Amino acid sequence: MGKRITKTHLGYTGSCYGPSPAVRKAMESSLDMANSYPHEGYMDLKRAIAEYSNVKPENVMVTNGCDEAIVLITYKFGRKVLIQAPTYSEFERIAKGTGSEIKIKGQSIVRSPFRINFGQEDLDWASLTWVCTPNNPTGDVVKKAEILDMASRTKGIVAVDEAYYEYCNETVADSIEEYKNLIVARTFSKAFATEGVRLGYIISNPETIKLLENSTHEYNVNRVARAAGIAVFKSMSYYKTEAERLKSIKLDFESACKSLGFKIREHDLPFSLLIFDSEKERDICHGAFLKHGIVTLKNTHEEFTGFDDPCIRVATGNRAQMEKALLALKSMRQSAPRHPKAYALRVRKLKRVQQMQRSNN
């Protein structure tokens, strides 16, 4: 019987360090009231989010993960949806589900840096424009001035997915009153290690918040998630320490990748993006990961919209997980040449050796 390989999941990004002790305690305590609806409401959580985000509680709506935010925003405003690719696929998926017209503006991130390439005609057409910053999967941060310029040039909504906000600390949340068509969506799933409880939030002007809150069910966030969210903001030193540790692990992994000859797209998000010269090379690498029991995401995965360049996204895990990933990459390099030219040179060298051996015999 062959050796069983335990899968290491480095596909979907989140955190590998788990919630803080305070968050764990708050979640456990909330279970005592699990037989009761969260009828007390969400004002305490809204206040905590508002203080963290430097807005007012009436500017905040809590959601069942950032994905519910995307659903609600698309449902209310997404008659015509404009998306910059490559990016997170949920914008497109939800728009398809609501019967929206969709326009996707594509580009290659190998040939040029990621950029928003909406023309005025696109902005005039759209009732909802999505901007993901920092962008998943490229890691690029879209400048605030560029987003506000878009908001000023469209009559539709500009929705900004800031799921990775904590990794860049750049936001447009402070402009929601000046730009009434601006909406910000965030999550607790990335930096705050609460992926499993599904908690997110929306920041916008009070009128938009009321409209969106009237579009969802009464208790869209459960007691455990509510308790976890409040406790997160009492644990910021814990999350800062763990984020620095994760950053160190990522940098070490990427340094080792570069020494093996792999191309890396550099950014500050908790994943590494490996770029390949061909789809064949990408598939060989993806296969090497799978052979070692490591789950990663190719650019063709349903997680991404309009991602045509041959890439693999590797989420940053703990030290042991990333060492396992490196072992897979090393095995790939040892079993196959890095480049077709290198292979041809090896073949010619082998033939010369064989000819010399025959001559000597």
N, C-alpha and C positions, 0 to 999 in steps of 0.2 A: 504494500500500500504506500502511495507516494506521500511526501510531506505536505501537510495542509498549510496553505499560505493565508495568513490573516490579513484582511484588507486594511489598508491605511487610506483614509479618505482625505485627500488634498484637492478636492474638486471645488466644492462650494466654500466661499470665504466666510469667515466669522472670527472666532477667537479660539485659541487652544488652551486657555488658562482657566476658564470657568468663572462663575460669578464670585463676587467678594464674599467674605464671611457674613457681613452685614446683610447683603442681599439674600444669601441662603437662609439666614435666620428670619428675615421678614417674610420670605415665601413660605417657610414652614409654619410660621405663626398664622398666616392668612388661611391655612387649611382648616383651622378651627371654625371658620365661618363658611366653609365650602358648601354648606346646605342652604345658603342664603344668597340671593342676587346681590350684586354690588350696588345696592340702592342708595348708598351714601354719595354716589356720584364720583366725579373725577377732579374736583376742584383742587384738592391737595396735590395731586400729580400735575395738574396744569400749572399751579403756582411754582412747583419745583422746576418744571421744564421752562417756564417763562423766565425765572430768575437765571437759569443756566444760559438761556438764549438771548437774554437782555431784551425781552419783549414783555407785553402784558398778558395776563391769563386769558383775556378775551381774544387774544391773537392765536390761541393754541387749541387744537383738537387732538385728542388721543385716538389712536387707531390700532387695529389688530395687525401689527407689523406694518412696514412701509408698503407692502403690497396692497393692503386695504386702501391706503392713501391713493395709490395709483389707480385702483378700481374706481373709487369715488370721484376723483378728479376727472377721469376719462368719461365716466357715466354722465357727469353734469356738464362738461365742457367739450368733450371730444367728438364733435360732429366731423371735423376735419383735423387729423392729427399729423403733426410734422415732427420727424425724428431724425437726429443726426447719428449716423452709423460710422464705425461699429460701436455698439453700446448694449446695455442691458435689455434683454428681450421682452421683459414684462410690459413695456410701453406698447410694443407692437401686438403682443399676444392679447392683452386686454382690449385694445382698440379693435382687433378682429372680432372679439367676442361681443362687443357692443355694436357691431355693424358700422364702424366708423370708416370714412375715407382715410386712407393712409398715404403719406408721401415720405419716403425714406431717402435721405441724401447720403450717398456712400462715398468712401474714400479708402485709399491704401495707406496704412500707417507705416509700411516699410519704405515706400518711396518718398514720403513727406511726413512732417509732424501732424498729429491729430489737430483738427481745427473745425470750427463751426462754419459751414459754407452755405448758410441760408441767404438767398437773395431777397430783395424786397417783394418780388412776386410771390415767393414762398410764404413770407410773413403776412402778406395781404390775404393769401388763400386760407391760412390756418386759423382754426378756432382754438386750438390747443397746441402749443409748441413745447416739447420736452427737451430739457438740458440736464445731462447727468454730469455732475462735477463734485469731486474728482470722478472722472469717467471710468466706468467698468466696461471693458477690460483693459483699457490702455493706460489708466492712471493719470491722465492729463487733467490739469485744473483749468477750467474756463475762467477767464478774468471777469471780475465783477462788472467792470465798465462795459464789457462786451454784452453781458446778460442784460444789464439795464438799458443798453442801447436797443437791444432786441425788443424789450418790453415797451420802449417808447415808440417803436416803429410798427407795432401790430395792435389790432383791435381785439385780438384774442387773448387767451390766458397763456402766460409763460410759467410753466411748472418746472421747478428746479429740484432734481433728486440729489440731496446732499447726504446720502447714506454713509459715505466715507468722510463726512465733515471733520471728525476728530483727528484725521490723519493729515489735514492741511490747515484747519482753522480759518478758512476763508469762506465767507457766506454772503448772501444777499438778504438775509433775514432782517437786517436793520433798514431795509428799503421798502418793506411791505406797505407802509402807510403812504409813502410817496407814490409808489407804483401799485395802483389798486388791482391790476391784472397779474400780480406776482404771487405765486404760491411756492412754499418750500416744504419738501417732504423729507423726513429723517427717520432713522431707526435706532433701536437699542441693540440690534443684533451684531453689529460689527465690533465696536470698541468696548461694549459693555457686557459681552458674554452672556446674553440672555436670548439667544436664537430660539430656543425651544419654547419660551413662553409667549412669543409673538407680540412685540410691542413696538409701536412707532408713533409718529405724531406729525401734524401739519401745522405750519405757521403761515398766517395770512391776515388780511384785514378782518375786523369783526363781522362784516356783512357776509364775506365769503365763508368764514368759519361757521356761521349760523346755517347757511345754505347747505354746506357739506354735512354738518351734524344732523340736519333734518333728513338727510339722504341715507342714513344708516340706522341699524336697529338700536334700541335703547341701551343695551348692555354689551357693547361691541368689544370691550376689554374686560377680561375676567379679574377676579380678586387677586390671584397669584401674580399676574402681570402688573397690576396696579401697585401692589406692595413692592415688587421688585423695582419698578421704575422709580418710586420715591426713594428707596434705599440706595439706588445707584449714585444719586447726587450727594450722598453722605459718605461715599467710598472713593472719591476721586483720586486720592493719593494711591490707593491700591491699583486702580486702573492705569494710572500714569506709570507706575513701576512696571506693571506687566506689559504695557505697550512698549516701553523701552527695551525690555527683555526680548520681546517678539521682534523688534526692529533689529536687534543684534543678531538674532538667529537668521533673519532674512538676509542681512548683509553678508554674513559668513557663507550662507548657501549660495548666494549670487556670485561671490568672489570665487568659490570653488567651481561654479559653473563656467565662469569666464576662463579659469585656468584649464578647463577641459575643452575649451574652444567654442562654447555655446554663446549665442548672441542673446543679450538680455535688454529689455526695455526698462530703463531706470525710472523709478517713481517711489513714492513713500507709502503706498498702500500695502496691506498685509498679504500680498501674493506676488509671485514672480511670473513674468511673461517671457517665455522662451520663443525666439523667432528663428525660423528655419528657411533654408534656401529653396526648399521644394516641399510639396505635400508628401512625397515619398519619405524624405528624411524625417518629417514630422510624425508620420505614421510609424516609422521604425522606433522613434523615441517613445511614442505613446505605447507601443507594444512592449517596449522594455520596462516601462512603468508597470503595466498590467502584469507582466511576467513576475515582477517582484511584489505583486499584490497592492500596488499603489493606484488609487483612482485620481485621475487628473482630467481636465477639460480641454478638448481640442477646440479650435476656433469654429468648427462645424457644429458644436454642441448647441442644444436648444436654449441654453443660457444666453446666447448672444444673437443680436440682430446685425445683419450686414457685415459680418466679419469674414472677409475673403482671404486674408493673408494667412499663410501657414504658421500657426502659433499653438502653443500649449500654455494654459494658465495653471500654475502650481500654487495652491494656497499655502501660506506659511503655517507650519505646525510646530510641535515642540522639537527639541534637539534630536531626539531619537527618530522621530518621523522624517526629519530633513536629512539625517544621515542615511536613512533607508532610501530616500529619493536619490541621494548622491550615489549610492551604491548602484542603483539602476542605471544612472547616467554613465558611470564609469564602465559598467559592463557593456553598454552600448558602444562606447568608444573603443573598448578593447576587442570587440567582436566584429567591428566594421570600420572601414577607413573613414576619415573625416570628410573627404571630398573625392569626387571621381578622378581628378588628376592625381591625387595621392595614391589611389588604387592602381592607376595605370603605371605609375612609377614603381610601385611594389611588384607588379607583374613583370615589368621589364627587368628589374633587378633580380627577381627569382629566375627568369629565363637565362640571364647571364651566368648566374651561379650554376645552373643546371648544365649549361654549355661547357663551362670550365671543368665541371666534374666529369663530363663525358670525354673531354679532351685529355684529361689526366688519366682516364682509364684506357 
